[in-house]
Amino acid sequence: MDETEKGVSVLKKEIRAEMRGIFKMNMTFEGWSVPEMDDKEASLEILEVMQKALDELKEENGVKQNG
């Protein structure tokens, strides 16, 4: 394991927690603005937006996409 892998390894738990926090925060905001929302549909749409943002970050940083 090189130094970069070691550094990122330490951050994994924090990064995952932050991603969950972003998702939950957006679900909460959606629930406030659309009280009768379909949780499953809202989850899917929010996750799609988050994935698109991750894909854009990969592109901006010259990281090849999987597939």
Beta strands, then each sheet from edge to edge (+ up, - down):
end
